[in-house]
Amino acid sequence: MDKEEIIGIVYHPDYLIHTQGYHPERNERLEHIQAVLREHELAGRLEMMDPKPATVEDIALVHDLDYIHSVDRACREGRSSLDMDTYILPESYRVALLSAGGVLTGLNRIMDNSPKRVFVLNRPPGHHAEYDRAMGFCLFNNIAVAAEVAKRDFGLQRIAIVDWDVHHGNGTQHSFERDPQVLFISTHQSPAYPGSGSVHETGRGDGEGYTVNIPLPPGSGDPEYKLFFDEIIIPVLDQFKPELLLISAGQDAYRMDPLAGMQLTFSGYTMMAAELAALADRWCSGRMLLCLEGGYHLEGQAGAVLHVLNAIGRWGLPVTEKGPDLKPSDQAQRLLEDVRSTQGRFWQF
């Protein structure tokens, strides 16, 4: 058996402040995860880390400075939302800086190999946030800020972002669609919010070929995700040879999530995490950084996070939920051929 890994957990109680009880993206999401981690008595396997806030300079690597100031101003003025989906409170700007800062705290620790693997349990999430606007519960794009800081502070030239949230990471894609130093791979339900992420969105200019979208049909589960990890995602990553692996880890493709229609089980999350951990061992000296995105079935999200930690830590805990042993759907097989045909201009399959 491979040696167990200690996994860093970045968390701050102020992540609970940004919340509205009726909204699906509320503080109970983190409270349930914390409860499950306590229940499984993971002392000795987890290292708790306190985040520091990101600076405006950090956020401005990804976002328009006027937009950043507008979020601050809207919170101070007591506005209730930035768009129809994205609420704010007076403390939301400060908490959003702390959320992005949590990912930077994790980045600094994995680059120091202390430890090599970190999961950031942060909110608000980030992958929908665009250059100059909030979207889909997201204020600032946490994972994109981390990728830019990795280039700025550590001189990295090949960074991979894998986004397994059920919704397409439009903000992350748009941040890097012209950048050949950042490979963005997204699995997501289609059709679904925000409506982007087609197979044929492959990047622009110098970044063409460094965006890989896998818009899975509703009802996709463990067999379909396994198919695309084995046939597309891991082969592309092995050819890219990333120096750093970042994961937008939303758990809303879980089979009971109320905002989506996918069928992933804890076994599926275990598979994805284990394959990416092995990839990180091959190319990134074991370093991988995960940050929380969506996930709105409270027990399902917490269980999925536990199974992801178990997989990347090689702890050997039992997988408590598996889907039916089925072949991938015909729709998924047709999608595979479409992705191969589109991405075959850039990658070998």
C-alpha positions in Angstrom: 0.0 0.0 0.0 1.2 3.5 -0.8 2.2 5.7 2.1 -0.6 7.7 3.7 -0.6 11.4 3.1 -1.4 14.1 5.6 -3.9 16.4 3.9 -4.0 20.1 4.7 -7.4 21.7 5.4 -7.8 25.4 5.1 -10.8 26.7 7.0 -11.9 29.8 8.9 -15.1 30.3 10.9 -15.7 33.6 9.1 -16.5 31.5 6.0 -19.9 31.0 7.8 -20.7 34.7 8.0 -21.6 35.1 4.4 -24.9 33.3 4.4 -28.6 33.5 3.8 -30.7 30.7 5.3 -33.0 30.3 2.4 -30.3 30.2 -0.2 -28.7 26.9 -1.4 -25.2 28.4 -1.0 -25.3 28.9 2.8 -23.1 28.2 5.8 -24.7 24.8 6.5 -22.6 23.4 3.6 -19.4 23.9 5.6 -21.0 23.0 8.9 -22.0 19.5 7.6 -18.5 18.9 6.2 -16.9 19.8 9.5 -19.3 17.5 11.3 -18.5 14.6 9.1 -14.7 15.2 9.5 -15.1 15.2 13.3 -17.3 12.1 13.2 -14.6 10.1 11.5 -11.9 11.2 14.0 -9.2 12.1 11.4 -6.7 13.6 13.8 -3.2 12.8 12.6 -4.5 12.6 9.0 -5.5 16.3 8.7 -3.5 19.4 9.3 -5.7 22.5 10.0 -4.6 25.8 8.5 -5.7 29.3 9.0 -6.1 31.5 5.9 -4.9 35.0 5.4 -7.0 37.3 3.2 -6.0 37.9 -0.4 -4.9 41.4 -1.2 -6.6 43.6 -3.8 -3.4 43.3 -5.8 -3.9 39.5 -5.8 -7.5 39.7 -6.9 -6.7 42.3 -9.6 -4.6 39.6 -11.4 -7.9 38.2 -12.5 -10.6 40.9 -12.0 -11.1 44.5 -13.1 -10.0 46.9 -10.4 -13.2 48.9 -10.7 -15.3 45.8 -10.3 -13.3 44.9 -7.1 -14.0 48.3 -5.6 -17.7 48.1 -6.7 -18.1 44.9 -4.7 -16.6 46.5 -1.6 -18.8 49.6 -2.1 -21.9 47.5 -2.6 -21.3 45.6 0.7 -20.6 48.8 2.7 -23.8 50.4 1.3 -25.9 47.5 2.4 -27.0 46.2 -1.0 -28.5 42.7 -0.9 -27.2 41.2 -4.2 -24.8 41.7 -7.1 -27.0 39.7 -9.6 -30.1 37.7 -9.4 -28.3 34.7 -8.0 -25.5 36.2 -6.0 -26.4 37.7 -2.6 -24.2 39.9 -0.5 -24.1 41.1 3.1 -22.1 43.9 4.7 -19.3 41.3 5.5 -19.3 39.6 2.2 -16.4 41.6 0.6 -14.1 40.8 3.5 -15.2 37.1 3.5 -14.6 36.9 -0.2 -11.1 38.2 0.2 -10.6 35.5 2.9 -12.0 32.9 0.6 -9.6 33.7 -2.1 -6.8 34.0 0.5 -7.6 30.5 1.7 -6.7 29.1 -1.7 -3.5 31.2 -1.7 -2.6 29.9 1.8 -3.0 26.4 0.5 -0.9 27.2 -2.6 1.9 28.5 -0.5 1.9 25.4 1.7 1.9 22.9 -1.1 4.7 24.8 -2.9 6.6 24.4 0.4 5.7 20.7 0.5 4.2 21.2 3.9 2.0 19.3 3.1 1.8 18.5 -0.6 -2.0 18.2 -0.7 -4.5 20.7 0.5 -8.3 21.0 0.4 -9.6 24.5 0.9 -13.0 24.5 2.6 -13.9 28.0 1.6 -16.9 30.1 0.7 -18.1 32.0 -1.2 -17.2 29.8 -4.3 -15.5 31.3 -7.3 -15.5 29.6 -10.7 -18.4 31.5 -12.2 -17.0 35.0 -11.4 -16.0 36.9 -14.5 -13.5 39.6 -15.1 -15.9 42.4 -14.2 -19.0 40.8 -12.8 -20.3 38.3 -10.2 -22.2 35.3 -11.3 -23.7 32.1 -9.9 -23.1 32.7 -6.2 -19.5 33.7 -6.9 -17.8 37.1 -6.1 -14.1 36.5 -6.9 -12.6 33.6 -8.9 -10.6 31.9 -6.2 -9.0 29.2 -8.4 -8.1 31.6 -11.1 -6.4 33.9 -8.6 -4.4 31.0 -7.3 -3.2 30.1 -10.9 -2.1 33.7 -11.5 -0.3 33.9 -8.2 1.4 30.6 -8.9 2.8 32.1 -12.1 3.7 35.4 -10.4 5.3 34.1 -7.2 6.6 30.7 -8.2 7.4 31.1 -11.9 5.3 28.1 -12.9 4.6 27.8 -16.6 2.3 24.8 -16.9 -0.7 24.8 -14.5 -3.7 22.5 -15.0 -7.1 23.3 -13.6 -9.6 20.5 -13.5 -13.2 21.6 -12.7 -15.5 18.7 -11.8 -18.3 21.0 -10.5 -21.6 20.1 -12.2 -21.8 23.6 -13.7 -19.4 24.9 -16.3 -16.6 27.1 -14.8 -17.2 30.0 -17.3 -15.2 32.5 -15.3 -12.2 30.3 -15.1 -12.4 29.5 -18.8 -12.6 33.1 -19.8 -9.7 34.0 -17.5 -7.3 31.7 -19.3 -8.8 31.0 -22.8 -5.9 32.9 -24.4 -3.2 31.6 -22.0 -1.2 28.5 -23.1 0.4 28.2 -19.6 -3.0 27.2 -18.1 -4.8 24.1 -19.2 -8.5 24.2 -18.2 -10.6 21.0 -18.2 -14.2 21.0 -17.3 -16.8 18.2 -16.8 -20.3 19.7 -16.5 -23.9 18.9 -17.1 -25.3 20.2 -20.3 -27.8 21.8 -20.7 -27.5 23.6 -17.4 -26.4 27.0 -15.9 -24.6 29.0 -17.2 -25.1 27.7 -20.7 -21.4 27.8 -21.8 -18.9 25.1 -22.1 -19.6 23.4 -25.4 -17.1 20.9 -26.9 -16.1 23.4 -29.5 -14.9 26.1 -27.0 -11.2 25.2 -27.1 -9.5 28.5 -26.3 -8.5 31.5 -28.4 -5.4 32.8 -30.0 -2.2 31.4 -28.3 -4.5 29.5 -25.9 -6.3 27.5 -28.5 -6.3 23.8 -27.5 -5.8 24.6 -23.8 -9.5 24.5 -23.0 -11.1 21.1 -22.9 -14.9 21.0 -22.3 -16.8 17.8 -21.6 -20.6 18.8 -21.5 -22.1 15.6 -20.2 -25.8 14.8 -20.7 -28.1 14.8 -17.6 -28.2 11.5 -15.8 -24.5 10.8 -16.3 -22.8 9.0 -13.4 -19.8 6.9 -12.4 -19.5 5.0 -15.7 -19.6 8.2 -17.8 -17.1 10.1 -15.7 -14.8 7.1 -15.6 -15.0 6.9 -19.4 -13.9 10.6 -19.9 -11.2 10.5 -17.2 -9.6 7.4 -18.8 -10.1 8.4 -22.5 -9.7 12.2 -22.4 -8.8 13.9 -19.1 -5.8 11.9 -18.0 -4.3 11.5 -21.5 -4.5 15.2 -22.0 -3.0 16.0 -18.6 -0.2 13.5 -19.2 0.7 15.2 -22.5 0.6 18.7 -20.9 2.8 17.6 -18.0 1.6 20.1 -15.4 3.8 21.5 -12.8 0.8 22.2 -10.5 -2.6 20.7 -10.3 -5.6 22.8 -9.2 -9.1 21.3 -8.8 -12.4 23.2 -8.6 -14.0 20.6 -6.4 -17.8 21.1 -6.5 -19.8 18.2 -5.3 -23.0 19.1 -7.1 -22.8 16.3 -9.6 -23.7 14.0 -6.6 -26.8 11.9 -7.4 -29.1 13.7 -5.0 -28.1 17.3 -5.5 -31.2 19.5 -5.8 -29.7 21.9 -8.3 -28.5 19.3 -10.9 -29.4 16.0 -12.5 -26.3 13.9 -12.4 -25.8 10.5 -10.8 -22.2 10.5 -9.3 -21.8 8.4 -6.2 -19.0 8.5 -3.6 -17.3 5.8 -5.7 -17.2 8.2 -8.6 -15.7 11.0 -6.5 -13.1 8.4 -5.2 -12.2 7.5 -8.8 -11.7 11.1 -9.9 -9.7 12.1 -6.9 -7.5 8.9 -7.0 -6.7 9.3 -10.7 -5.8 13.0 -10.3 -3.7 12.2 -7.2 -1.7 9.7 -9.3 -1.3 12.3 -12.0 0.0 14.8 -9.4 2.5 12.2 -8.3 3.7 11.7 -11.9 4.2 15.4 -12.8 3.7 17.7 -9.9 5.8 16.1 -7.2 2.6 15.1 -5.5 1.3 18.6 -5.2 -2.4 19.2 -5.6 -4.7 21.9 -4.4 -8.5 21.6 -4.2 -11.0 24.3 -3.4 -14.7 24.0 -2.7 -17.1 25.2 -5.4 -20.8 24.0 -5.4 -22.6 21.1 -3.7 -26.0 21.6 -2.2 -27.1 18.2 -0.9 -25.6 18.7 2.6 -25.0 15.1 3.5 -24.0 14.1 0.0 -21.5 17.0 -0.3 -19.9 16.2 3.0 -19.7 12.5 2.2 -18.1 13.3 -1.2 -15.5 15.5 0.4 -14.6 12.8 2.9 -14.2 10.3 0.1 -12.0 12.7 -1.9 -9.8 13.2 1.1 -9.6 9.5 1.7 -8.6 9.0 -2.0 -5.9 11.7 -2.2 -4.6 10.7 1.3 -4.5 7.0 0.5 -6.1 6.3 3.9 -7.8 3.1 2.9 -11.2 3.9 4.4 -14.1 1.9 2.8 -16.1 3.4 0.0 -19.6 3.6 1.4 -21.6 4.1 -1.8 -21.4 2.7 -5.3 -23.6 3.1 -8.3 -24.9 0.3 -10.5 -22.3 -1.5 -12.6 -23.4 -0.2 -16.0 -21.8 0.6 -19.3 -21.5 4.3 -20.3 -24.6 5.6 -22.1 -24.9 5.8 -25.8 -25.1 9.6 -25.5 -21.8 9.6 -23.6 -20.2 7.4 -26.2 -21.3 9.9 -29.0 -20.0 12.8 -26.9 -16.6 11.0 -26.5 -16.2 10.8 -30.3 -17.1 14.5 -30.6 -14.5 15.5 -28.0 -11.9 13.3 -29.6 -12.6 14.8 -33.0 -12.5 18.3 -31.7 -9.5 18.0 -29.4 -7.6 15.7 -31.7 -6.2 18.8 -33.4 -4.3 19.5 -30.2 -3.8 16.2 -28.3 -3.1 12.6 -29.2 -5.7 10.0 -28.3 
